[in-house]
């Protein structure tokens, strides 16, 4: 899922900090060379500089994932230059560090690249990158829909209009929406409420449209459709969770071990041990928050229909206090689901509930 590299296999290490207008880069070798440079943010400029300056050297580059996307990665990779994309969270920074700029960031990337400590993120390719764009778009409109509902509820509470609603509806049915439109209120509050309802309506329509587009896209991609069928055979995992899994991890063929998906969504435990004392805490919460929430939600359904997962849930729950036992147990089930997901994707088969 993430490319491995050995620093001993390379002569030149280039850390790059990218922004809209410039590339700031730091070049290091295996010995004492360390120089900084800035250039216009054009991948062709970067390639020409490396090709002209280090034509006879083995070069590796790295930069942080961010708003500039994968344009530089694509360009260099197509020309057989190894380029890694890393998460900003994986670059250690001292708490005492009070100065941050592009040059310092590129120097840190080059330093950790040379020491072999850079952890690369997986960059999806082809239809899997297209799928990621679509699921990100869906997540955006789902978030917009949620925000619109929260703003409406906040307005109703602030103006005491919630008391006029006879039957509050958590599902926001059409009947409930019509009731909101008929509330008796001042002209300014009426205008504010109507505009918020328009925001909600727009987000709902866009969510439905992108879901339709997702299904059309899947039908045009036989490989993704096959993996989707395998995922949907797992208890608790439906269409949305399945496409979100594939859109985030990319091509399942790139998976190399059963722990990767759990690490990717932040379902691995934290640890703070010293000497003979081993102390493990809750999950790391790093990685994709939306996918992690979907897997936890899927776990609640899975334990109702899968006997093995149900027994696993109750076994974990019994080890902890009643106040938080169920939460710890369901997170453990979610981690177990990531292992099941890995198996069905790597073996390209449906899940068999024994």
Rosetta silent file (secondary structure, phi, psi, omega in degrees, C-alpha in Angstrom):
SEQUENCE: XXXXXXXXXXXXXXXXXXXXXXXXXXXXXXXXXXXXXXXXXXXXXXXXXXXXXXXXXXXXXXXXXXXXXXXXXXXXXXXXXXXXXXXXXXXXXXXXXXXXXXXXXXXXXXXXXXXXXXXXXXXXXXXXXXXXXXXXXXXXXXXXXXXXXXXXXXXXXXXXXXXXXXXXXXXXXXXXXXXXXXXXXXXXXXXXXXXXXXXXXXXXXXXXXXXXXXXXXXXXXXXXXXXXXXXXXXXXXXXXXXXXXXXXXXXXXXXXXXXXXXXXXXXXXXXXXXXXXXXXXXXXXXXXXXXXXXXXXXXXXXXXXXXXXXXXXXXXXXXXXXXXXXXXXXXXXXXXXXXXXXXXXXXXXXXXXX
SCORE:     score description
SCORE:     0.000 S_00000001
   1 L     0.000  -35.049  174.625    0.000    0.000    0.000 S_00000001
   2 L  -123.646  135.379 -177.576    2.966    2.330    0.652 S_00000001
   3 L   -66.917  139.100  175.928    6.249    2.017   -1.261 S_00000001
   4 L   -97.171  148.757  177.616    9.258    0.816    0.720 S_00000001
   5 L  -147.820  155.769  175.632   12.711    2.201    0.128 S_00000001
   6 L  -117.858  125.655 -179.177   16.200    1.808    1.537 S_00000001
   7 H   -57.952  -26.202 -178.810   18.371    4.956    1.857 S_00000001
   8 H   -67.523  -17.154 -178.483   21.423    2.896    0.915 S_00000001
   9 H   -85.740    0.617 -174.673   20.001    2.502   -2.595 S_00000001
  10 L  -131.398  151.671  179.392   20.142    6.252   -3.328 S_00000001
  11 L  -100.389  -34.100 -174.229   22.794    8.937   -3.680 S_00000001
  12 E  -124.586  135.001  179.976   20.646   12.094   -3.600 S_00000001
  13 E  -122.335  122.670 -176.065   17.720   12.911   -1.317 S_00000001
  14 E  -119.411  114.293  173.348   15.443   15.832   -2.191 S_00000001
  15 E   -94.207  131.560 -173.711   12.889   17.164    0.264 S_00000001
  16 E  -124.036  133.143  170.390   10.290   19.409   -1.363 S_00000001
  17 E  -111.229  120.667 -172.733    7.814   21.832    0.161 S_00000001
  18 E  -106.320  143.384  167.434    5.134   22.713   -2.378 S_00000001
  19 L  -142.682 -172.514 -173.396    2.743   25.631   -2.631 S_00000001
  20 L   -61.954  -35.879 -171.404    0.748   27.286   -5.376 S_00000001
  21 L  -110.000  -24.868 -172.747    3.617   29.343   -6.766 S_00000001
  22 E  -138.891  153.407  165.757    6.911   27.801   -5.658 S_00000001
  23 E  -107.685  123.205  170.963    8.773   24.614   -4.875 S_00000001
  24 E  -103.160  123.472 -176.178   11.240   24.957   -2.011 S_00000001
  25 E  -129.266  147.746  174.149   13.687   22.064   -2.038 S_00000001
  26 E  -121.013  128.721 -176.834   16.585   20.856    0.045 S_00000001
  27 E  -109.459  127.378  176.425   19.133   18.503   -1.531 S_00000001
  28 E  -129.495  153.266  171.923   21.236   16.161    0.582 S_00000001
  29 E  -117.014 -166.746 -177.392   23.588   13.312   -0.260 S_00000001
  30 L   -74.916   -8.232 -173.181   24.977   10.457    1.841 S_00000001
  31 L  -119.600 -106.367 -171.984   27.748   12.679    3.257 S_00000001
  32 L  -115.065   -5.967 -178.301   27.846   16.442    3.882 S_00000001
  33 L   -62.532  130.784  174.571   26.100   17.967    0.861 S_00000001
  34 E  -156.848  110.969 -179.899   23.146   20.126    1.845 S_00000001
  35 E  -138.783  149.959 -177.575   21.852   22.919   -0.334 S_00000001
  36 E  -112.235  150.171 -178.746   18.558   24.778   -0.648 S_00000001
  37 E  -153.449  153.302  176.025   16.855   26.028   -3.785 S_00000001
  38 E  -130.443  144.121  179.117   13.550   27.572   -4.845 S_00000001
  39 E  -149.930  165.769  177.699   11.851   27.403   -8.220 S_00000001
  40 E   -63.049  141.971 -175.370    8.514   28.059   -9.883 S_00000001
  41 L   -75.596   76.170  175.924    5.973   25.369   -9.086 S_00000001
  42 L  -130.950  118.998 -177.837    6.110   23.578  -12.408 S_00000001
  43 H   -55.327  -32.141  179.562    6.826   19.802  -12.381 S_00000001
  44 H   -64.531  -38.481  177.352    8.780   20.145  -15.622 S_00000001
  45 H   -62.356  -41.781  179.717   11.176   22.588  -13.945 S_00000001
  46 H   -63.499  -47.053 -179.917   11.744   20.150  -11.118 S_00000001
  47 H   -61.763  -44.738 -179.262   12.409   17.242  -13.469 S_00000001
  48 H   -62.257  -39.339  178.963   14.804   19.272  -15.633 S_00000001
  49 H   -62.862  -46.516 -179.662   16.751   20.414  -12.568 S_00000001
  50 H   -65.836  -43.108 -177.299   17.157   16.842  -11.304 S_00000001
  51 H   -65.882  -39.659 -177.444   17.950   15.455  -14.748 S_00000001
  52 H   -78.641  -35.730 -174.402   20.552   18.112  -15.548 S_00000001
  53 H   -88.508  -33.581 -174.393   22.195   18.312  -12.128 S_00000001
  54 L  -128.223   44.110 -175.894   22.094   14.671  -11.012 S_00000001
  55 L   -61.088  -33.980 -177.073   21.912   12.699  -14.253 S_00000001
  56 L   -98.782   12.874 -178.056   24.418   10.073  -13.042 S_00000001
  57 L  -111.855  157.123  173.996   22.992    9.814   -9.506 S_00000001
  58 L   -92.081  113.883 -169.514   20.273    7.705   -7.937 S_00000001
  59 E  -112.575  141.073  172.077   17.685   10.254   -6.795 S_00000001
  60 E  -132.767  138.336 -178.257   14.671    9.985   -4.486 S_00000001
  61 E  -121.637  159.780  175.462   12.235   12.835   -3.749 S_00000001
  62 E  -155.236  146.703  172.782    9.488   13.381   -1.190 S_00000001
  63 E  -149.503  163.589 -177.224    6.927   16.034   -0.342 S_00000001
  64 E   -82.439  140.878  174.056    3.955   16.403    1.992 S_00000001
  65 L   -64.382  139.849 -178.116    0.434   15.674    0.819 S_00000001
  66 L  -171.988 -158.255 -175.286   -1.565   18.869    0.646 S_00000001
  67 L   -67.232  -17.380  179.676   -3.646   21.207   -1.508 S_00000001
  68 L   -79.935   -6.568  173.393   -1.291   20.896   -4.499 S_00000001
  69 L    70.489 -147.025 -172.172   -2.368   17.272   -4.944 S_00000001
  70 L  -113.509   19.072 -176.832   -0.417   14.657   -6.882 S_00000001
  71 H   -60.983  -47.989  179.400    0.601   16.623   -9.988 S_00000001
  72 H   -64.224  -42.825  178.553    4.305   16.613   -9.099 S_00000001
  73 H   -58.498  -47.188 -178.066    4.178   12.955   -8.064 S_00000001
  74 H   -61.306  -44.880 -175.897    2.539   11.938  -11.359 S_00000001
  75 H   -64.559  -46.808 -178.105    5.030   13.863  -13.487 S_00000001
  76 H   -69.904  -39.183 -179.154    8.144   12.525  -11.773 S_00000001
  77 H   -64.594  -40.405  178.585    6.832    8.967  -11.508 S_00000001
  78 H   -61.114  -25.385 -179.364    6.004    8.843  -15.225 S_00000001
  79 L  -101.956   23.203  171.548    9.653    9.721  -15.880 S_00000001
  80 L    65.927   27.252  173.053   10.951    6.918  -13.672 S_00000001
  81 L  -102.564  129.585 -178.826   11.989    9.110  -10.748 S_00000001
  82 E   -74.858  119.360  179.594   11.028    7.743   -7.348 S_00000001
  83 E  -128.614  129.825  179.250    8.852   10.288   -5.586 S_00000001
  84 E  -109.071  145.143  173.027    7.132    9.701   -2.251 S_00000001
  85 E  -113.267  125.437 -176.543    4.164   11.564   -0.832 S_00000001
  86 E  -118.787  160.022  176.830    4.084   11.671    2.951 S_00000001
  87 L   -83.063  141.383  178.553    1.606   12.872    5.557 S_00000001
  88 H   -62.122  -28.884 -178.993    2.461   16.078    7.411 S_00000001
  89 H   -70.676  -19.064 -178.169    1.551   14.288   10.652 S_00000001
  90 H   -88.884   -2.709  177.196    4.336   11.734   10.103 S_00000001
  91 L   -93.331  111.196 -178.821    7.094   14.393   10.107 S_00000001
  92 L   -63.079  138.985  176.411    8.295   14.787   13.737 S_00000001
  93 L  -134.712  129.729 -179.915    8.476   18.358   14.995 S_00000001
  94 L   -67.590  143.153  178.699    9.963   19.441   18.319 S_00000001
  95 L   -64.247  -24.714 -179.535    7.600   21.272   20.657 S_00000001
  96 L   -81.284   -6.572 -178.539   10.283   23.918   21.086 S_00000001
  97 L   -74.812  113.437 -176.359   10.313   24.670   17.344 S_00000001
  98 L  -108.786   -5.485  179.982    8.798   28.138   16.962 S_00000001
  99 L  -114.349  128.757  179.042    9.895   28.927   13.392 S_00000001
 100 L  -136.376  125.525  172.957    8.219   27.315   10.406 S_00000001
 101 L  -151.500  175.857 -175.384    8.768   28.131    6.749 S_00000001
 102 H   -62.122  -39.222 -178.810    9.076   26.333    3.420 S_00000001
 103 H   -65.393  -42.845  178.986   12.860   26.030    3.589 S_00000001
 104 H   -65.414  -41.258  179.873   12.793   24.476    7.059 S_00000001
 105 H   -63.050  -42.816  179.927   10.014   22.089    6.067 S_00000001
 106 H   -66.389  -35.686  178.526   11.898   20.907    2.966 S_00000001
 107 H   -65.709  -38.730  178.898   15.062   20.424    5.029 S_00000001
 108 H   -66.488  -40.859  178.688   13.194   18.258    7.539 S_00000001
 109 H   -63.207  -44.166  179.127   11.720   16.125    4.762 S_00000001
 110 H   -63.063  -39.473  179.740   15.156   15.656    3.192 S_00000001
 111 H   -62.540  -49.727 -178.334   16.644   14.754    6.577 S_00000001
 112 H   -73.331  -24.852  174.757   14.062   12.080    7.366 S_00000001
 113 H   -67.005  -42.951 -179.999   14.155   10.847    3.782 S_00000001
 114 H   -68.593  -31.593 -179.521   17.904   10.241    4.089 S_00000001
 115 L   -84.025   -4.806  178.392   17.485    8.500    7.456 S_00000001
 116 L    81.520   16.744 -175.405   14.813    6.175    6.041 S_00000001
 117 L  -100.226    0.802  178.252   12.085    7.460    8.354 S_00000001
 118 L   -71.843  127.796  175.659    9.709    8.879    5.748 S_00000001
 119 L  -104.791  110.870 -175.620    6.384    7.019    5.760 S_00000001
 120 E   -81.486  143.896  173.046    4.794    7.337    2.364 S_00000001
 121 L   -88.894  156.582  179.363    1.045    7.483    1.853 S_00000001
 122 L   -79.408  130.879  178.407   -0.573    5.424   -0.848 S_00000001
 123 L  -103.709  112.949 -178.750   -1.395    7.403   -3.989 S_00000001
 124 L   -67.858  149.345 -177.935   -4.394    5.921   -5.836 S_00000001
 125 L  -123.614  158.222  173.207   -4.096    5.510   -9.572 S_00000001
 126 L    55.487 -133.189 -176.435   -6.475    5.340  -12.516 S_00000001
 127 H   -64.117  -24.128  179.011  -10.134    4.616  -11.720 S_00000001
 128 H   -70.170  -32.344  175.158   -9.392    4.407   -7.991 S_00000001
 129 H   -71.390  -37.883  176.123   -8.333    8.057   -7.966 S_00000001
 130 H   -62.056  -40.619  178.464  -11.506    8.938   -9.881 S_00000001
 131 H   -62.843  -39.468  179.269  -13.496    7.007   -7.287 S_00000001
 132 H   -62.515  -40.430  177.418  -11.785    8.950   -4.494 S_00000001
 133 H   -59.175  -42.283 -177.786  -12.842   12.238   -6.104 S_00000001
 134 H   -67.952  -41.713 -178.935  -16.445   11.059   -6.201 S_00000001
 135 H   -72.788  -30.809  174.902  -16.562    9.874   -2.593 S_00000001
 136 H   -64.854  -38.315  178.407  -14.882   13.103   -1.415 S_00000001
 137 H   -65.059  -42.368  177.556  -17.599   15.022   -3.235 S_00000001
 138 H   -62.122  -44.843 -179.626  -20.292   12.934   -1.558 S_00000001
 139 H   -61.115  -35.529  179.617  -18.696   13.475    1.864 S_00000001
 140 H   -63.453  -45.972 -178.232  -18.637   17.221    1.221 S_00000001
 141 H   -74.092  -30.446  173.626  -22.377   17.395    0.528 S_00000001
 142 H   -63.552  -41.518  177.368  -23.191   15.075    3.428 S_00000001
 143 H   -65.405  -39.030  177.170  -21.261   17.469    5.680 S_00000001
 144 H   -62.727  -40.544  178.881  -23.142   20.438    4.147 S_00000001
 145 H   -63.766  -41.589  179.020  -26.442   18.698    4.847 S_00000001
 146 H   -64.894  -43.096  179.237  -25.455   18.080    8.442 S_00000001
 147 H   -63.036  -40.590  179.013  -24.358   21.692    8.939 S_00000001
 148 H   -61.202  -42.615  178.470  -27.639   22.990    7.494 S_00000001
 149 H   -63.264  -42.322 -179.589  -29.624   20.850    9.942 S_00000001
 150 H   -63.861  -39.679  179.291  -27.519   22.041   12.860 S_00000001
 151 H   -67.322  -37.678  177.706  -28.020   25.685   11.891 S_00000001
 152 H   -65.115  -45.560  179.747  -31.776   25.201   11.586 S_00000001
 153 H   -63.627  -38.109  178.816  -31.978   23.536   14.996 S_00000001
 154 H   -64.327  -41.981  178.474  -29.838   26.294   16.492 S_00000001
 155 H   -64.914  -42.468  179.316  -32.135   28.974   15.034 S_00000001
 156 H   -61.265  -40.680  179.511  -35.240   27.211   16.285 S_00000001
 157 H   -70.067  -41.834 -177.216  -33.799   27.028   19.788 S_00000001
 158 H   -64.091  -35.866 -177.920  -32.535   30.616   19.767 S_00000001
 159 L   -98.858    4.882  179.763  -35.946   31.993   18.716 S_00000001
 160 L    63.121   20.249  178.909  -37.960   29.486   20.824 S_00000001
 161 H   -75.278  -15.376 -179.013  -39.664   28.267   17.653 S_00000001
 162 H   -63.987  -21.063  179.761  -38.975   24.672   18.628 S_00000001
 163 H   -74.250  -20.690 -179.657  -41.947   24.906   20.988 S_00000001
 164 H   -81.456  -14.300 -177.773  -44.324   25.419   18.055 S_00000001
 165 L   -83.794  119.083 -174.824  -43.351   22.115   16.443 S_00000001
 166 L   -73.200  -42.041 -175.405  -45.827   19.479   17.535 S_00000001
 167 L  -129.913   85.538  177.095  -43.915   16.402   16.415 S_00000001
 168 L   -55.378  135.380 -175.812  -40.131   16.873   16.175 S_00000001
 169 L  -122.490  111.627 -179.844  -38.739   14.535   13.509 S_00000001
 170 L   -70.070  -18.016 -178.967  -35.109   13.426   13.747 S_00000001
 171 L   -89.895   -3.929  177.918  -35.309   12.000   10.220 S_00000001
 172 L    52.486   57.161  178.795  -36.232   15.360    8.680 S_00000001
 173 L   -70.796  168.539  178.197  -39.092   14.014    6.589 S_00000001
 174 H   -62.328  -35.716  177.979  -40.885   16.117    3.959 S_00000001
 175 H   -62.625  -40.990  179.486  -43.796   16.532    6.365 S_00000001
 176 H   -66.899  -40.589  178.395  -41.413   17.960    8.981 S_00000001
 177 H   -61.927  -42.286  178.609  -39.850   20.323    6.416 S_00000001
 178 H   -63.636  -36.810  178.280  -43.316   21.597    5.454 S_00000001
 179 H   -64.641  -37.800  177.233  -44.091   22.185    9.113 S_00000001
 180 H   -65.489  -35.552 -178.831  -40.933   24.299    9.418 S_00000001
 181 H   -70.364  -20.576 -177.879  -42.003   26.362    6.416 S_00000001
 182 L   -98.285    2.456 -178.544  -45.347   27.167    8.076 S_00000001
 183 L   -61.592  140.627  179.328  -43.948   28.356   11.411 S_00000001
 184 L   -86.449  112.776 -177.641  -45.243   31.729   12.548 S_00000001
 185 L  -151.687  174.614 -178.537  -42.258   34.048   13.022 S_00000001
 186 L   -69.654  159.582 -177.873  -40.956   37.542   12.265 S_00000001
 187 H   -56.683  -41.345 -178.601  -40.013   38.485    8.670 S_00000001
 188 H   -67.460  -42.850  178.245  -36.261   38.429    9.368 S_00000001
 189 H   -66.317  -37.699  177.883  -36.396   35.068   11.118 S_00000001
 190 H   -60.773  -44.086  179.442  -38.650   33.751    8.325 S_00000001
 191 H   -64.540  -43.195 -179.930  -36.119   34.789    5.704 S_00000001
 192 H   -63.351  -44.761 -179.733  -33.241   33.272    7.641 S_00000001
 193 H   -65.172  -42.132 -179.805  -35.087   29.986    8.186 S_00000001
 194 H   -63.094  -39.016 -179.862  -36.193   29.762    4.538 S_00000001
 195 H   -69.593  -35.467  175.667  -32.656   30.274    3.290 S_00000001
 196 H   -66.954  -36.698  176.797  -31.347   27.596    5.633 S_00000001
 197 H   -66.712  -34.559  174.836  -34.044   25.250    4.359 S_00000001
 198 H   -65.005  -40.429  176.263  -32.890   26.019    0.810 S_00000001
 199 H   -59.495  -43.646  179.556  -29.333   25.110    1.834 S_00000001
 200 H   -64.111  -43.720  179.803  -30.616   21.814    3.212 S_00000001
 201 H   -62.373  -42.282  179.573  -32.638   21.095    0.081 S_00000001
 202 H   -63.510  -45.675 -179.723  -29.652   21.814   -2.173 S_00000001
 203 H   -62.514  -37.535  177.980  -27.328   19.583   -0.141 S_00000001
 204 H   -64.526  -45.176 -179.451  -29.902   16.779   -0.247 S_00000001
 205 H   -63.577  -43.114 -179.512  -30.290   16.994   -4.024 S_00000001
 206 H   -66.105  -36.749  177.767  -26.538   17.052   -4.578 S_00000001
 207 H   -63.770  -43.744  178.726  -26.039   14.069   -2.255 S_00000001
 208 H   -64.855  -38.393 -178.736  -28.637   12.071   -4.174 S_00000001
 209 H   -67.844  -43.618 -178.446  -27.078   13.070   -7.514 S_00000001
 210 H   -69.177  -30.701  175.870  -23.530   12.114   -6.549 S_00000001
 211 H   -65.866  -39.878  176.134  -24.798    8.780   -5.214 S_00000001
 212 H   -63.783  -43.197  179.335  -26.414    8.146   -8.598 S_00000001
 213 H   -64.894  -35.439  176.872  -23.186    9.111  -10.365 S_00000001
 214 H   -61.127  -44.746 -179.322  -21.229    6.747   -8.115 S_00000001
 215 H   -65.178  -37.735  177.859  -23.419    3.812   -9.116 S_00000001
 216 H   -65.819  -43.495  179.589  -23.032    4.677  -12.808 S_00000001
 217 H   -61.772  -42.847 -179.082  -19.249    4.932  -12.436 S_00000001
 218 H   -61.518  -40.196 -179.291  -19.056    1.562  -10.662 S_00000001
 219 H   -63.046  -26.103 -179.323  -20.980   -0.145  -13.483 S_00000001
 220 L   -87.689   -2.433 -178.732  -18.353    1.088  -15.959 S_00000001
 221 L  -123.510   90.398 -175.762  -15.492   -0.388  -13.905 S_00000001
 222 H   -56.536  -38.458 -178.675  -15.738   -4.230  -13.787 S_00000001
 223 H   -65.332  -47.217  178.701  -12.748   -4.612  -11.448 S_00000001
 224 H   -64.127  -38.430  179.032  -14.095   -2.152   -8.897 S_00000001
 225 H   -62.282  -38.262  178.530  -17.537   -3.708   -9.211 S_00000001
 226 H   -65.435  -46.076  177.782  -16.073   -7.127   -8.398 S_00000001
 227 H   -62.857  -35.443  179.688  -14.295   -5.814   -5.305 S_00000001
 228 H   -64.248  -39.920  177.666  -17.481   -4.021   -4.300 S_00000001
 229 H   -62.170  -41.038  178.426  -19.422   -7.293   -4.437 S_00000001
 230 H   -62.692  -43.501 -178.058  -16.827   -8.912   -2.164 S_00000001
 231 H   -67.989  -40.019 -177.010  -17.044   -6.069    0.350 S_00000001
 232 H   -70.888  -11.530  176.251  -20.841   -5.948    0.412 S_00000001
 233 L   -78.925  -13.514  179.161  -20.911   -9.629    1.382 S_00000001
 234 L   -78.326  132.918 -179.497  -19.390   -8.679    4.761 S_00000001
 235 L   -56.040  132.152  176.872  -22.041   -8.194    7.490 S_00000001
 236 L    90.494  -15.608 -176.778  -22.777   -4.530    8.145 S_00000001
 237 L   -98.964  116.903  177.168  -21.017   -3.208    5.039 S_00000001
 238 L  -105.320 -164.770 -174.069  -23.289   -1.632    2.452 S_00000001
 239 H   -61.994  -47.291 -175.849  -22.688    0.303   -0.745 S_00000001
 240 H   -62.548  -48.020 -179.523  -21.543    3.572    0.869 S_00000001
 241 H   -63.790  -40.191 -177.911  -19.048    1.936    3.225 S_00000001
 242 H   -64.002  -47.090 -179.019  -17.745   -0.341    0.455 S_00000001
 243 H   -69.132  -30.787  177.948  -17.077    2.443   -2.064 S_00000001
 244 H   -68.038  -38.330  176.039  -15.526    4.588    0.680 S_00000001
 245 H   -60.854  -51.039 -176.978  -13.140    1.727    1.529 S_00000001
 246 H   -66.818  -37.706 -179.819  -12.089    1.274   -2.104 S_00000001
 247 H   -66.885  -27.572 -177.690  -11.843    5.003   -2.756 S_00000001
 248 H   -90.631  -40.869 -177.382   -9.502    5.479    0.185 S_00000001
 249 H   -86.798  -16.659 -179.521   -7.216    2.440   -0.003 S_00000001
 250 L    77.814 -151.702 -177.459   -7.027    2.378   -3.800 S_00000001
 251 L   -65.041  118.499  179.671   -6.161   -0.794   -5.682 S_00000001
 252 H   -59.171  -20.175  178.630   -6.376   -3.737   -3.214 S_00000001
 253 H   -63.516  -21.385 -179.176   -3.493   -5.408   -5.061 S_00000001
 254 H   -82.922   -8.791  177.597   -1.184   -2.874   -3.377 S_00000001
 255 L   -67.722  137.770 -177.136   -2.093   -4.105    0.111 S_00000001
 256 L  -119.857  -22.009  176.202    0.802   -5.993    1.684 S_00000001
 257 L  -150.334  160.696 -169.866   -0.274   -6.931    5.223 S_00000001
 258 L   -70.240  -14.507 -177.850   -3.412   -7.376    7.262 S_00000001
 259 L   -90.329   -8.427 -172.406   -2.657   -4.441    9.611 S_00000001
 260 H   -64.043  -44.414 -176.040   -2.500   -1.751    6.944 S_00000001
 261 H   -65.405  -40.782  178.189   -6.195   -0.874    6.726 S_00000001
 262 H   -61.226  -41.369  177.768   -6.516   -0.561   10.514 S_00000001
 263 H   -67.165  -34.932 -177.602   -3.513    1.768   10.554 S_00000001
 264 H   -66.731  -33.843 -177.909   -4.893    3.749    7.640 S_00000001
 265 L  -101.768    4.329  176.207   -8.160    4.554    9.449 S_00000001
 266 L    77.430   34.021  178.563   -6.644    5.015   12.917 S_00000001
 267 L  -106.459   26.432  175.361   -7.960    1.841   14.548 S_00000001
 268 L  -105.077  146.130 -176.462   -4.602    0.805   16.006 S_00000001
 269 E   -73.555  147.795  171.181   -3.886    1.317   19.744 S_00000001
 270 E   -80.887  159.550 -178.839   -1.553    3.997   21.027 S_00000001
 271 E  -144.377  137.313  175.140    1.294    2.919   23.292 S_00000001
 272 L  -137.763   83.333 -174.997    3.442    4.652   25.888 S_00000001
 273 L  -111.200  152.336  176.197    5.712    1.992   27.371 S_00000001
 274 E  -148.961  136.185 -178.060    9.001    2.233   29.190 S_00000001
 275 L    58.154 -130.805  179.069   11.275   -0.487   30.533 S_00000001
 276 L   -87.277   -1.848 -178.360    9.240   -3.497   31.599 S_00000001
 277 E   -90.416  121.491  178.799    6.071   -1.399   31.869 S_00000001
 278 L  -109.159  121.105 -178.868    3.731   -1.752   28.913 S_00000001
 279 L  -129.061  113.646  178.711    0.977    0.834   28.676 S_00000001
 280 E  -112.805  138.675 -178.382   -1.449    0.843   25.741 S_00000001
 281 E  -108.804 -156.064  179.096   -4.163    3.416   25.296 S_00000001
 282 E   -72.914 -175.934 -178.600   -7.080    3.974   22.973 S_00000001
 283 E   -69.109  159.619 -171.949   -6.925    3.965   19.200 S_00000001
 284 L   -72.284  -26.875 -177.664   -4.743    6.535   17.473 S_00000001
 285 L    63.151   14.304  173.678   -7.599    8.321   15.637 S_00000001
 286 L   -83.245  163.483  177.383   -5.146    9.101   12.837 S_00000001
 287 L    91.429 -160.531 -171.581   -6.148    8.600    9.238 S_00000001
 288 L   -77.133  112.558 -176.223   -9.522    8.920    7.551 S_00000001
 289 H   -69.632  -38.396 -178.158  -12.151    9.972   10.078 S_00000001
 290 H   -65.123  -46.383 -179.693  -15.150    9.384    7.800 S_00000001
 291 H   -64.994  -38.235  178.261  -14.143    5.826    6.958 S_00000001
 292 H   -61.605  -43.160  179.251  -13.418    5.075   10.619 S_00000001
 293 H   -65.181  -38.648  178.728  -16.903    6.269   11.594 S_00000001
 294 H   -64.952  -39.413 -179.806  -18.488    4.182    8.823 S_00000001
 295 H   -68.958  -37.649  176.631  -16.667    1.044    9.981 S_00000001
 296 H   -65.689  -41.921  177.270  -17.754    1.578   13.593 S_00000001
 297 H   -62.569  -41.075  178.500  -21.338    2.079   12.414 S_00000001
 298 H   -64.201  -31.066 -178.480  -21.087   -1.076   10.290 S_00000001
 299 H   -64.978  -35.848  178.644  -19.845   -2.983   13.329 S_00000001
 300 H   -63.132  -35.753  176.377  -23.094   -2.369   15.231 S_00000001
 301 H   -74.793  -39.394 -176.056  -24.983   -4.054   12.396 S_00000001
 302 H   -61.472  -39.638 -176.522  -22.403   -6.822   11.989 S_00000001
 303 H   -71.600  -11.793  178.132  -22.659   -8.053   15.597 S_00000001
 304 H   -85.753  -22.542 -174.384  -26.408   -8.534   15.125 S_00000001
 305 H  -118.215  -15.929 -178.947  -26.074  -10.908   12.175 S_00000001
 306 L  -111.782  117.562 -174.193  -22.651  -12.538   12.528 S_00000001
 307 H   -65.744  -40.957 -179.586  -22.331  -14.957   15.440 S_00000001
 308 H   -63.868  -44.041  178.560  -18.528  -14.917   15.574 S_00000001
 309 H   -67.416  -34.190  177.473  -18.366  -11.134   15.656 S_00000001
 310 H   -64.766  -44.026  177.760  -21.124  -11.071   18.243 S_00000001
 311 H   -64.975  -39.791  177.623  -19.204  -13.448   20.505 S_00000001
 312 H   -61.823  -42.828  178.976  -16.040  -11.417   19.979 S_00000001
 313 H   -59.669  -49.126 -177.738  -17.905   -8.233   20.939 S_00000001
 314 H   -68.088  -31.852  177.992  -19.280   -9.689   24.179 S_00000001
 315 H   -66.471  -43.702  178.100  -15.887  -11.184   25.074 S_00000001
 316 H   -68.773  -40.917 -178.003  -14.161   -7.802   24.774 S_00000001
 317 H   -62.567  -37.126 -177.483  -16.994   -5.995   26.520 S_00000001
 318 H   -67.213  -18.805 -178.735  -16.842   -8.349   29.522 S_00000001
 319 L   -80.935  -12.116 -172.525  -13.198   -7.365   30.142 S_00000001
 320 L  -122.412  168.178  179.157  -14.016   -3.714   30.774 S_00000001
 321 L   -64.916  147.138 -177.569  -16.192   -1.580   33.010 S_00000001
 322 L   -58.577  -27.903 -175.405  -19.844   -1.286   31.992 S_00000001
 323 L   -65.437  -34.497 -178.889  -19.470    2.471   31.555 S_00000001
 324 L  -132.016    8.829 -177.934  -17.168    2.178   28.549 S_00000001
 325 H   -63.024  -42.096 -177.570  -17.033   -1.552   27.794 S_00000001
 326 H   -65.450  -37.007 -179.802  -19.455   -1.429   24.869 S_00000001
 327 H   -67.879  -43.868  177.879  -17.536    1.396   23.166 S_00000001
 328 H   -63.253  -39.347 -177.554  -14.193   -0.382   23.471 S_00000001
 329 H   -67.562  -40.583 -177.519  -15.745   -3.607   22.244 S_00000001
 330 H   -71.426  -30.414  174.847  -17.346   -2.076   19.161 S_00000001
 331 H   -68.340  -37.050  176.162  -14.063   -0.395   18.194 S_00000001
 332 H   -63.934  -38.049  177.022  -12.387   -3.792   18.526 S_00000001
 333 H   -65.153  -40.359  178.477  -15.043   -5.235   16.199 S_00000001
 334 H   -60.425  -40.947  176.382  -14.338   -2.417   13.716 S_00000001
 335 H   -64.181  -40.164  176.636  -10.657   -3.371   13.763 S_00000001
 336 H   -61.208  -37.642  177.368  -11.657   -6.992   13.202 S_00000001
 337 H   -61.402  -36.806  178.627  -13.719   -5.824   10.213 S_00000001
 338 H   -63.189  -33.736  177.195  -10.594   -4.273    8.683 S_00000001
 339 H   -69.707  -39.552  176.997   -8.930   -7.693    8.824 S_00000001
 340 H   -64.745  -42.373  178.141  -11.946   -9.304    7.160 S_00000001
 341 H   -58.546  -44.388  179.461  -11.904   -6.573    4.504 S_00000001
 342 H   -59.283  -44.968 -176.354   -8.239   -7.276    3.819 S_00000001
 343 H   -65.278  -46.288 -176.960   -8.875  -11.002    3.402 S_00000001
 344 H   -69.226  -31.049  179.437  -11.847  -10.731    1.031 S_00000001
 345 H   -75.093  -42.995 -178.734  -10.058   -8.132   -1.107 S_00000001
 346 H   -69.694  -36.126 -179.428   -6.754   -9.991   -1.344 S_00000001
 347 H   -90.961   -6.334  178.004   -8.434  -13.331   -2.011 S_00000001
 348 L    50.921   55.080 -179.696  -11.112  -11.703   -4.201 S_00000001
 349 L  -141.791  163.226  177.220  -13.945  -13.727   -2.700 S_00000001
 350 L   -79.417  158.899 -179.252  -17.158  -13.139   -0.826 S_00000001
 351 L   -79.321  133.652  178.189  -17.271  -13.408    2.955 S_00000001
 352 L  -107.827  116.239 -179.916  -18.518  -16.752    4.316 S_00000001
 353 L   -85.037  103.940 -178.528  -20.282  -16.482    7.653 S_00000001
 354 L   -90.949    0.000    0.000  -19.490  -19.705    9.482 S_00000001
